[in-house]
Amino acid sequence: MSPMRRTLPRGLLSDERGFTIAELLMAAFIGLLVLGASWGAVAVQGRSAAQQTGLADAQATGRGAGTIILQDLRMAGFGMLGVSPDEDLSPIEYDESGGVTTLTLRGAFNNVQTTLKAGAVPGASTITVNPPADGSFVTGENLLIDSGLDSEVKVITSVSTVSGDLTIGLDSALDHQYPVGPNVIQLEDLIYTWDGALLLRNGQVLADNATGFDLQFVDQDGTVSVAPGDDLRSVILDVVAADPAPLPGSPPAKSTVSTEVNVRNLTFRFDLS
């Protein structure tokens, strides 16, 4: 009979020992540090990307609004060469009151013009014209009748076609007599209003977060003033647009458009009186 063998306890291998609590806590602490640093970097990058997006939006708004205003300013006074100063009808009017800035631009912006088809006499309240090549006449707009010798401005009260002829009703009787052929030009108003936030063009939103809308007016001698004069030659325009949704705790991104616009249609105005 073989002798009995006694089993001795097996010793622990070196790689079977567990981590101590101190080691686990240190590992957790290091992991939190790494995660915190990573999260901070991601947060900074996210805020930077959001701010860049907001700045891009503000720049697009400012540039878009500035381009439209610039084009309208350049067109102010177009078709008004024959308007007598006695009419007191300025191509550009500017007002600041009640916390609202109002800029009114006037001219033949839609290029609606034609000629008299039939002669007109003083006291007449209607005129007969040829159909315009572009656009159509609209009630409520100003109408310039200009023969080169005499001119006057009336408000259109009606537009109708009678026996194939285009007849325009006037708000008051004609002061002068006109033969066949004088120019008849519709003058429209473009009205900009700004209340410190919204910039509107004829009641339509042009910029919904405009924090600045400032104009200065330069005369033919280079003198800068806060109101347009009779010898206006250019307009200094500043439009400030801001990000409509800034990040909490951060100032809104802003973009400023600054330019000087030559009002080219006002250079050669003259007095018919």
Secondary structure per residue as TSV (DSSP state, phi and psi in degrees):
chain	resnum	aa	ss	phi	psi
A	1	M	-	360.0	131.4
A	2	S	-	-74.6	147.9
A	3	P	-	-69.2	150.9
A	4	M	-	-73.5	140.9
A	5	R	-	-102.0	134.5
A	6	R	-	-97.8	129.4
A	7	T	-	-87.0	124.1
A	8	L	-	-96.5	148.5
A	9	P	-	-61.7	134.8
A	10	R	-	-77.1	136.8
A	11	G	-	-72.6	152.9
A	12	L	-	-73.1	137.1
A	13	L	-	-75.3	156.5
A	14	S	G	-65.4	-28.0
A	15	D	G	-91.5	6.8
A	16	E	G	-100.6	4.3
A	17	R	-	-78.3	140.0
A	18	G	-	-82.8	174.5
A	19	F	-	-83.9	145.2
A	20	T	-	-78.2	162.9
A	21	I	H	-60.8	-38.3
A	22	A	H	-62.1	-40.8
A	23	E	H	-66.7	-41.2
A	24	L	H	-62.8	-42.5
A	25	L	H	-64.9	-39.7
A	26	M	H	-64.2	-42.9
A	27	A	H	-62.6	-42.4
A	28	A	H	-63.6	-40.8
A	29	F	H	-63.0	-44.2
A	30	I	H	-64.0	-40.0
A	31	G	H	-61.8	-42.3
A	32	L	H	-63.4	-39.2
A	33	L	H	-61.3	-44.0
A	34	V	H	-64.5	-45.7
A	35	L	H	-62.4	-41.3
A	36	G	H	-62.9	-43.2
A	37	A	H	-64.3	-40.9
A	38	S	H	-65.0	-44.1
A	39	W	H	-64.3	-39.7
A	40	G	H	-61.7	-42.6
A	41	A	H	-64.1	-42.3
A	42	V	H	-64.4	-41.4
A	43	A	H	-63.6	-43.2
A	44	V	H	-62.1	-44.2
A	45	Q	H	-63.8	-38.2
A	46	G	H	-65.0	-44.0
A	47	R	H	-65.2	-39.9
A	48	S	H	-63.4	-42.4
A	49	A	H	-64.3	-41.1
A	50	A	H	-64.6	-41.1
A	51	Q	H	-65.9	-38.6
A	52	Q	H	-65.7	-38.8
A	53	T	H	-64.7	-43.4
A	54	G	H	-62.6	-40.7
A	55	L	H	-64.6	-40.1
A	56	A	H	-63.1	-40.4
A	57	D	H	-63.6	-44.1
A	58	A	H	-63.8	-41.0
A	59	Q	H	-64.6	-41.8
A	60	A	H	-63.7	-42.2
A	61	T	H	-63.4	-47.3
A	62	G	H	-62.5	-45.0
A	63	R	H	-65.1	-42.4
A	64	G	H	-62.6	-47.9
A	65	A	H	-64.6	-43.9
A	66	G	H	-61.6	-39.3
A	67	T	H	-64.3	-43.7
A	68	I	H	-66.1	-44.8
A	69	I	H	-63.3	-41.0
A	70	L	H	-59.7	-45.2
A	71	Q	H	-63.4	-41.6
A	72	D	H	-66.8	-40.1
A	73	L	H	-62.6	-40.0
A	74	R	H	-64.2	-29.3
A	75	M	H	-88.6	-12.3
A	76	A	T	-56.5	131.8
A	77	G	T	89.5	-4.9
A	78	F	T	-63.1	130.1
A	79	G	T	82.6	1.1
A	80	M	-	-104.2	16.3
A	81	L	T	-58.3	-35.0
A	82	G	T	-89.0	3.9
A	83	V	-	-75.8	121.1
A	84	S	-	-71.8	143.8
A	85	P	G	-58.0	-22.6
A	86	D	G	-64.0	-21.1
A	87	E	G	-72.5	-18.6
A	88	D	-	53.0	47.4
A	89	L	-	-122.0	92.9
A	90	S	-	-82.5	141.5
A	91	P	S	-65.9	-26.5
A	92	I	E	-135.7	127.4
A	93	E	E	-128.1	143.8
A	94	Y	E	-138.7	134.9
A	95	D	E	-147.0	141.0
A	96	E	E	-127.5	110.4
A	97	S	E	-158.0	147.1
A	98	G	T	61.3	26.6
A	99	G	T	77.9	8.6
A	100	V	E	-123.2	132.2
A	101	T	E	-98.7	130.2
A	102	T	E	-124.5	125.9
A	103	L	E	-118.4	119.1
A	104	T	E	-110.3	123.0
A	105	L	E	-112.4	138.9
A	106	R	E	-131.1	140.4
A	107	G	E	166.0	-179.7
A	108	A	-	-86.3	66.0
A	109	F	T	-62.6	-33.3
A	110	N	T	-96.6	4.3
A	111	N	-	54.2	42.3
A	112	V	-	-90.6	105.4
A	113	Q	E	-150.8	154.6
A	114	T	E	-156.8	-159.2
A	115	T	E	-133.9	159.1
A	116	L	B	-66.6	130.0
A	117	K	S	-88.4	-25.4
A	118	A	S	-135.3	150.0
A	119	G	-	-63.0	154.9
A	120	A	B	-129.5	145.2
A	121	V	-	-114.0	158.0
A	122	P	T	-58.0	139.5
A	123	G	T	95.4	-14.0
A	124	A	-	-72.5	142.8
A	125	S	S	-111.6	7.2
A	126	T	E	-138.4	154.4
A	127	I	E	-133.3	151.7
A	128	T	E	-109.7	125.6
A	129	V	E	-128.4	163.6
A	130	N	-	-77.4	150.6
A	131	P	-	-59.5	138.1
A	132	P	-	-69.8	150.0
A	133	A	S	-70.2	-32.1
A	134	D	S	-128.6	139.2
A	135	G	S	68.0	-161.3
A	136	S	-	-150.2	156.1
A	137	F	-	-77.5	143.6
A	138	V	-	-127.2	134.4
A	139	T	T	-62.8	144.3
A	140	G	T	94.7	-17.5
A	141	E	S	-86.1	157.9
A	142	N	E	-76.7	150.9
A	143	L	E	-132.3	123.8
A	144	L	E	-99.0	126.0
A	145	I	E	-110.3	121.5
A	146	D	E	-139.6	115.6
A	147	S	-	-97.0	-7.1
A	148	G	S	95.6	-25.9
A	149	L	S	-106.2	-41.0
A	150	D	-	-128.2	152.8
A	151	S	E	-154.9	157.1
A	152	E	E	-160.2	159.7
A	153	V	E	-120.0	129.4
A	154	K	E	-125.6	168.6
A	155	V	E	-102.6	134.3
A	156	I	E	-74.2	124.7
A	157	T	E	-106.5	-21.2
A	158	S	E	-159.9	153.0
A	159	V	E	-136.3	123.3
A	160	S	E	-148.5	161.2
A	161	T	E	-110.9	119.2
A	162	V	E	-121.1	117.3
A	163	S	T	53.0	38.5
A	164	G	T	83.5	-4.7
A	165	D	E	-100.5	142.5
A	166	L	E	-87.4	116.4
A	167	T	E	-112.3	132.1
A	168	I	E	-116.3	125.0
A	169	G	E	-85.2	144.6
A	170	L	E	-115.7	152.8
A	171	D	S	-76.0	-15.6
A	172	S	S	-152.3	162.9
A	173	A	-	-69.5	150.5
A	174	L	-	-65.4	145.0
A	175	D	S	-93.3	-24.3
A	176	H	S	-124.3	168.2
A	177	Q	-	-100.1	139.9
A	178	Y	B	-131.4	137.5
A	179	P	-	-82.2	-174.0
A	180	V	S	-69.8	136.0
A	181	G	-	111.8	-19.8
A	182	P	-	-60.3	155.0
A	183	N	E	-72.3	141.3
A	184	V	E	-126.6	117.1
A	185	I	E	-128.9	129.3
A	186	Q	E	-83.6	130.6
A	187	L	E	-111.6	120.2
A	188	E	E	-102.1	157.2
A	189	D	E	-105.9	133.1
A	190	L	E	-111.7	121.7
A	191	I	E	-116.6	117.7
A	192	Y	E	-99.5	134.7
A	193	T	E	-130.8	143.5
A	194	W	E	-139.7	126.4
A	195	D	-	-109.4	16.9
A	196	G	S	101.2	-13.2
A	197	A	S	-138.8	-52.9
A	198	L	-	-95.6	130.4
A	199	L	E	-108.2	115.0
A	200	L	E	-110.5	147.0
A	201	R	E	-122.9	110.1
A	202	N	T	50.1	42.9
A	203	G	T	83.7	-5.8
A	204	Q	E	-100.5	139.7
A	205	V	E	-67.4	122.1
A	206	L	E	-99.3	-37.3
A	207	A	E	-147.3	123.6
A	208	D	T	-91.4	-4.0
A	209	N	T	-143.0	53.8
A	210	A	E	-87.4	113.8
A	211	T	E	-95.5	-2.2
A	212	G	E	-152.5	136.5
A	213	F	E	-152.0	97.4
A	214	D	E	-127.6	136.6
A	215	L	E	-130.5	141.4
A	216	Q	E	-129.2	149.6
A	217	F	E	-119.6	131.7
A	218	V	E	-112.4	126.6
A	219	D	E	-90.4	-177.3
A	220	Q	T	-65.6	-17.7
A	221	D	T	-93.6	0.2
A	222	G	-	87.8	5.7
A	223	T	-	-76.6	131.3
A	224	V	E	-98.4	131.8
A	225	S	E	-138.4	170.6
A	226	V	S	-91.3	0.2
A	227	A	S	-140.1	145.5
A	228	P	-	-71.8	137.0
A	229	G	-	-103.5	-177.4
A	230	D	T	-69.9	-22.7
A	231	D	T	-110.7	38.5
A	232	L	E	-62.5	136.4
A	233	R	E	-125.4	-28.0
A	234	S	E	-154.6	163.6
A	235	V	E	-128.8	129.7
A	236	I	E	-92.2	121.0
A	237	L	E	-117.0	132.0
A	238	D	E	-129.7	120.1
A	239	V	E	-121.3	126.9
A	240	V	E	-114.4	123.8
A	241	A	E	-116.6	142.1
A	242	A	E	-120.7	157.2
A	243	D	-	-63.9	123.2
A	244	P	S	-71.8	-15.5
A	245	A	S	-133.6	71.0
A	246	P	-	-69.6	157.8
A	247	L	-	-70.9	145.7
A	248	P	T	-57.8	134.0
A	249	G	T	81.6	1.2
A	250	S	S	-122.2	142.2
A	251	P	-	-67.0	147.3
A	252	P	-	-67.6	142.0
A	253	A	-	-67.6	139.2
A	254	K	E	-129.6	150.1
A	255	S	E	-132.4	132.7
A	256	T	E	-114.1	128.9
A	257	V	E	-109.2	119.0
A	258	S	E	-125.0	131.4
A	259	T	E	-158.2	162.1
A	260	E	E	-116.9	126.5
A	261	V	E	-109.4	125.8
A	262	N	E	-80.1	121.6
A	263	V	-	-87.0	80.1
A	264	R	G	-64.7	-24.3
A	265	N	G	-80.0	-4.1
A	266	L	G	-100.4	-1.5
A	267	T	T	-68.8	-35.5
A	268	F	T	-113.8	28.1
A	269	R	-	-69.4	147.7
A	270	F	-	-141.4	166.8
A	271	D	-	-95.7	123.1
A	272	L	-	-86.1	-11.3
A	273	S	-	-76.6	360.0
